[in-house]
Amino acid sequence: MADVCHLGGWLVPVDLWLPEDARHASWSAALPIGCNRLRCEVCGEDVTQVVEDGRRRYTCGCGQDVEVLSARPCDPTHAEMPHARAEPLPWRCQGHERVTLPTVLDGVALGRQALGDTLAGVMRGATPPDAGIPAKLGARQPGLWLAQLYRRLADAQDQEALGVVVSAAAARAGTAPAALNALRWTPELHRQKGLAKALAAPPADAGPHLAEAAQARLTKVAAGKVKDDAFVDAAFGALGRGVAVSGLVYTLARLDLDRTVAAGRAAVAADREQLEFVASALEDHDAAFAALLRGVVADGSYDAATLTGPDAMDLLGVDGAEKARRILGAPG
């Protein structure tokens, strides 16, 4: 059975991806992918797209004509704001068949025997040359094609094989950005161990994608959607070493305040600049916030005078500085 695009199908501007292959489908408002299988429910004709003067227009046989400057769904009825106020269109996704191997998708030959080598090549290049992903989007979202492939594969074993390859690549320089970003957008792939390995020994080019992928996984743990003690342990260990602090500490604080205080103290001891993030994550938890401030003073990372003096607001914010004065005592 063919899959129908999220919210009836998305209309996208030229800086977002409108695939040519009919097996692609959109799955989330967080990262809209244009639908290439739209049909008008009034005239019964397929919707066509044309780019004029750097703008994308959608038209159908009964005269509907829409210029798209930002992504919008055809059926915004159940969409979150701001799309919920958009006027519904009489266009609907007609469904997309899933990808079965072996096949050629966007110019990439995919077969079970050499899947690992093929995907490794894709990750090094970030975007297959025939995928049609705009250059700026590809630079912002390396690994988008891999995440999309995972979601479109019909066979669970093929998905698992892709997951193994991507997870291994997440811990290697050169392929880490695309692999980590694919992990971010495809939560199922986090069953693999590659992300934990990347937290333990971050590749040189991991960039912000490591924090984003880890946070996506930890959010699911915090919400009780998955149980992954090994991954949580790896994340606390990374926080303590100062890895991806701003991307980990807020979600880890939801999981275990005491461990966050301990790991946060270690992160600040390694890099004083991390206090801003750790303190912000703990500020609403009075006991944990107090333990952190007293801890970084005891560790010698900061002295009490700095945390209660004129520079405290720059480090802790207005409310945090006021709390620090109560916890550590106002400067004499």
C-alpha positions as CSV (number, residue, x, y, z in Angstrom):
1,M,0.0,0.0,0.0
2,A,1.3,3.4,-0.9
3,D,2.2,6.0,1.8
4,V,0.4,9.3,1.8
5,C,2.4,12.5,2.5
6,H,2.1,14.2,5.9
7,L,-0.9,16.7,6.0
8,G,-2.0,15.9,2.5
9,G,1.3,16.8,0.9
10,W,3.6,19.8,1.2
11,L,4.2,22.7,-1.2
12,V,7.8,23.9,-0.8
13,P,9.8,26.9,-2.0
14,V,12.9,26.6,-4.2
15,D,15.2,26.3,-1.2
16,L,13.6,23.1,0.1
17,W,13.5,19.7,-1.5
18,L,11.0,18.8,-4.2
19,P,12.1,15.2,-5.2
20,E,11.7,13.9,-8.7
21,D,11.4,10.2,-7.8
22,A,7.8,9.4,-6.9
23,R,8.9,7.0,-4.1
24,H,9.8,10.0,-1.9
25,A,7.2,11.2,0.7
26,S,7.1,13.8,3.4
27,W,6.8,12.6,7.0
28,S,7.1,15.6,9.3
29,A,6.4,19.4,9.5
30,A,9.8,19.7,11.2
31,L,11.6,19.1,7.8
32,P,9.1,19.5,5.0
33,I,9.7,17.6,1.8
34,G,7.7,18.6,-1.3
35,C,5.1,16.2,-2.7
36,N,5.5,15.2,-6.3
37,R,2.2,13.3,-6.5
38,L,-0.4,16.0,-5.9
39,R,-3.7,15.8,-7.7
40,C,-6.5,18.3,-7.7
41,E,-9.8,17.0,-6.2
42,V,-11.8,19.4,-8.3
43,C,-10.5,18.9,-11.8
44,G,-8.9,15.5,-11.3
45,E,-5.6,16.6,-12.9
46,D,-2.1,16.3,-11.6
47,V,-0.6,19.4,-10.0
48,T,2.4,20.8,-11.9
49,Q,5.3,22.9,-10.7
50,V,7.4,25.5,-12.4
51,V,10.2,27.8,-11.2
52,E,10.0,31.4,-12.4
53,D,12.4,34.2,-11.2
54,G,13.6,32.0,-8.4
55,R,10.1,31.3,-7.1
56,R,8.1,28.1,-7.3
57,R,4.5,28.1,-8.6
58,Y,2.0,25.2,-8.4
59,T,-0.9,25.0,-10.8
60,C,-3.7,22.6,-11.9
61,G,-6.2,22.3,-14.7
62,C,-9.0,24.2,-13.0
63,G,-7.1,27.4,-12.5
64,Q,-5.7,27.0,-9.0
65,D,-2.4,28.9,-9.0
66,V,-0.2,29.2,-5.9
67,E,3.1,30.9,-5.6
68,V,5.0,29.3,-2.7
69,L,7.4,31.4,-0.6
70,S,7.5,29.2,2.4
71,A,6.5,25.6,3.0
72,R,2.8,24.9,3.6
73,P,0.7,21.7,3.7
74,C,-2.3,21.2,1.4
75,D,-4.5,20.1,4.3
76,P,-3.6,22.3,7.3
77,T,-6.6,21.2,9.4
78,H,-4.5,19.2,11.9
79,A,-1.3,21.1,11.5
80,E,0.4,23.1,14.3
81,M,0.6,26.8,14.1
82,P,1.3,28.7,11.9
83,H,0.1,26.3,9.2
84,A,-3.3,25.7,11.0
85,R,-4.6,29.0,9.8
86,A,-3.6,28.4,6.1
87,E,-6.5,28.0,3.6
88,P,-6.9,24.4,2.6
89,L,-6.2,23.6,-1.0
90,P,-8.2,21.0,-3.1
91,W,-4.9,19.2,-3.8
92,R,-4.0,15.9,-2.1
93,C,-1.1,13.5,-2.2
94,Q,-2.0,10.3,-4.2
95,G,0.5,8.1,-2.4
96,H,4.1,7.0,-2.8
97,E,5.3,3.4,-3.2
98,R,8.1,2.4,-0.9
99,V,11.7,1.6,-2.0
100,T,12.5,-2.0,-2.5
101,L,16.1,-3.3,-3.2
102,P,17.8,-3.6,-5.6
103,T,16.9,-0.4,-7.3
104,V,18.3,3.0,-8.5
105,L,17.1,6.0,-6.4
106,D,18.1,9.5,-7.4
107,G,20.9,8.1,-9.5
108,V,22.3,5.9,-6.7
109,A,22.4,2.2,-7.4
110,L,21.3,0.4,-4.3
111,G,21.7,-3.3,-3.8
112,R,22.0,-5.5,-0.7
113,Q,25.5,-6.9,-1.5
114,A,27.3,-3.5,-1.7
115,L,24.9,-1.4,0.4
116,G,27.6,-0.5,2.9
117,D,30.1,0.7,0.4
118,T,27.4,2.7,-1.6
119,L,26.1,4.4,1.5
120,A,29.6,5.2,2.7
121,G,30.2,7.0,-0.6
122,V,26.9,8.9,-0.2
123,M,27.9,10.0,3.3
124,R,31.3,11.3,2.2
125,G,29.5,13.3,-0.5
126,A,26.6,14.2,1.9
127,T,24.1,14.4,-1.0
128,P,23.8,12.2,-4.1
129,P,24.4,14.4,-7.2
130,D,21.0,13.5,-8.7
131,A,18.9,13.8,-5.6
132,G,17.8,17.4,-6.4
133,I,18.3,18.6,-2.8
134,P,19.1,22.4,-3.0
135,A,22.8,23.1,-2.2
136,K,22.1,25.3,0.8
137,L,19.7,22.7,2.3
138,G,22.2,20.0,1.7
139,A,24.9,22.0,3.5
140,R,22.5,22.6,6.5
141,Q,21.2,19.0,6.5
142,P,23.9,16.5,5.5
143,G,22.4,13.1,5.7
144,L,18.9,14.1,4.8
145,W,18.9,11.7,1.9
146,L,20.0,8.9,4.1
147,A,17.2,9.6,6.7
148,Q,14.7,9.7,3.8
149,L,16.0,6.5,2.4
150,Y,15.6,4.7,5.8
151,R,12.0,5.9,6.1
152,R,11.2,4.9,2.5
153,L,12.7,1.4,2.5
154,A,10.0,-1.3,2.4
155,D,12.0,-4.1,4.0
156,A,12.8,-4.0,7.7
157,Q,16.1,-5.9,7.2
158,D,17.2,-3.4,4.6
159,Q,16.5,-0.6,7.2
160,E,18.5,-2.5,9.8
161,A,21.4,-2.9,7.4
162,L,21.3,0.8,6.6
163,G,21.2,1.6,10.4
164,V,24.3,-0.5,11.0
165,V,26.2,1.4,8.3
166,V,25.1,4.8,9.4
167,S,25.8,4.2,13.0
168,A,29.3,3.0,12.3
169,A,29.9,6.0,10.1
170,A,28.8,8.4,12.9
171,A,32.0,7.7,14.9
172,R,34.4,8.3,11.9
173,A,35.7,11.6,10.6
174,G,34.7,12.3,7.1
175,T,31.3,10.6,7.3
176,A,30.3,11.8,10.7
177,P,28.3,14.9,9.8
178,A,26.0,13.1,7.4
179,A,25.6,10.1,9.6
180,L,25.0,12.0,12.7
181,N,22.4,14.2,11.1
182,A,20.7,11.1,9.6
183,L,20.5,9.8,13.2
184,R,18.9,13.0,14.3
185,W,16.1,12.8,11.8
186,T,15.6,9.0,12.0
187,P,15.0,8.1,15.7
188,E,14.8,4.4,14.9
189,L,18.5,4.4,13.9
190,H,19.4,5.3,17.5
191,R,19.0,1.6,18.4
192,Q,22.5,1.3,17.0
193,K,25.6,1.9,19.1
194,G,27.4,4.4,16.8
195,L,26.0,7.5,18.5
196,A,27.3,6.3,21.9
197,K,30.7,5.7,20.3
198,A,30.7,9.2,18.8
199,L,29.9,10.6,22.3
200,A,32.8,8.6,23.8
201,A,35.3,9.8,21.1
202,P,33.8,12.6,19.0
203,P,35.1,12.7,15.4
204,A,36.9,15.9,14.6
205,D,34.2,17.0,12.1
206,A,31.2,16.0,14.2
207,G,30.1,19.6,14.6
208,P,26.7,20.5,16.1
209,H,25.2,17.3,14.6
210,L,26.5,15.2,17.5
211,A,24.7,17.3,20.1
212,E,21.5,17.4,18.0
213,A,21.4,13.7,17.4
214,A,22.1,12.9,21.0
215,Q,19.5,15.3,22.2
216,A,16.9,13.7,19.9
217,R,17.6,10.4,21.4
218,L,17.7,11.6,25.0
219,T,14.3,13.4,24.5
220,K,12.8,10.1,23.7
221,V,14.3,8.5,26.8
222,A,13.1,11.4,29.0
223,A,9.6,11.0,27.6
224,G,9.6,7.3,28.4
225,K,9.3,6.3,24.7
226,V,12.5,4.2,24.8
227,K,14.8,2.8,27.6
228,D,18.5,3.1,26.9
229,D,20.6,3.1,30.0
230,A,23.9,2.5,28.1
231,F,23.2,5.6,25.9
232,V,22.3,7.7,29.0
233,D,25.5,6.6,30.7
234,A,27.5,7.6,27.5
235,A,25.8,11.0,27.4
236,F,26.6,11.7,31.1
237,G,30.2,10.7,30.4
238,A,30.4,13.0,27.4
239,L,28.9,15.9,29.4
240,G,31.5,15.4,32.1
241,R,34.3,15.6,29.5
242,G,32.8,18.8,28.1
243,V,31.5,17.2,24.9
244,A,28.4,18.8,23.4
245,V,27.5,20.4,26.7
246,S,24.8,22.8,25.4
247,G,23.1,20.0,23.5
248,L,23.1,17.5,26.3
249,V,22.8,19.2,29.7
250,Y,19.2,20.4,29.4
251,T,17.8,17.0,28.6
252,L,20.1,15.2,31.0
253,A,18.8,17.4,33.8
254,R,15.3,16.0,33.1
255,L,16.7,12.5,33.6
256,D,18.8,12.8,36.7
257,L,19.6,16.1,38.6
258,D,22.3,14.6,40.8
259,R,24.3,13.1,37.9
260,T,23.9,16.3,36.0
261,V,25.4,18.3,38.8
262,A,28.3,16.0,39.0
263,A,28.9,15.9,35.3
264,G,28.3,19.6,35.0
265,R,31.0,20.3,37.7
266,A,33.4,18.2,35.7
267,A,32.6,20.0,32.5
268,V,33.1,23.4,34.1
269,A,36.4,22.2,35.6
270,A,37.5,21.4,32.1
271,D,36.2,24.6,30.6
272,R,35.0,27.5,32.7
273,E,32.8,28.8,29.8
274,Q,30.5,25.8,30.2
275,L,29.1,27.2,33.4
276,E,26.6,29.3,31.5
277,F,24.9,26.3,30.0
278,V,25.0,24.0,33.1
279,A,23.7,26.7,35.4
280,S,20.9,27.6,33.0
281,A,19.8,24.0,32.8
282,L,19.7,23.7,36.7
283,E,18.5,27.2,37.6
284,D,14.9,26.1,38.2
285,H,16.0,23.3,40.5
286,D,17.0,25.1,43.7
287,A,18.9,22.2,45.4
288,A,20.7,21.2,42.3
289,F,21.6,24.8,41.4
290,A,23.0,25.3,44.9
291,A,25.0,22.1,44.7
292,L,26.5,23.2,41.3
293,L,27.5,26.6,42.6
294,R,29.0,25.3,45.8
295,G,30.7,22.5,43.8
296,V,32.4,24.8,41.2
297,V,33.7,27.0,44.1
298,A,35.0,23.9,45.9
299,D,36.6,22.6,42.8
300,G,38.4,26.0,42.3
301,S,36.7,26.6,38.9
302,Y,35.3,29.8,40.2
303,D,35.5,31.8,43.4
304,A,32.5,32.9,45.4
305,A,33.3,36.6,44.8
306,T,33.0,36.2,41.0
307,L,29.7,34.3,41.2
308,T,28.2,37.0,43.5
309,G,29.9,40.1,42.1
310,P,29.2,42.4,39.2
311,D,30.0,39.8,36.6
312,A,27.6,37.3,38.0
313,M,24.7,38.3,35.7
314,D,26.8,37.7,32.6
315,L,27.6,34.2,33.9
316,L,24.3,33.2,35.4
317,G,21.6,35.6,34.2
318,V,19.6,38.0,36.3
319,D,17.7,35.4,38.3
320,G,20.7,33.0,38.6
321,A,22.9,35.8,39.9
322,E,20.3,36.7,42.6
323,K,20.1,33.1,43.6
324,A,23.9,32.9,43.7
325,R,24.0,35.8,46.1
326,R,21.6,34.0,48.4
327,I,23.4,30.7,48.2
328,L,27.0,31.9,48.5
329,G,26.4,35.1,50.3
330,A,26.5,38.6,49.0
331,P,30.0,40.1,48.5
332,G,31.2,41.8,51.6
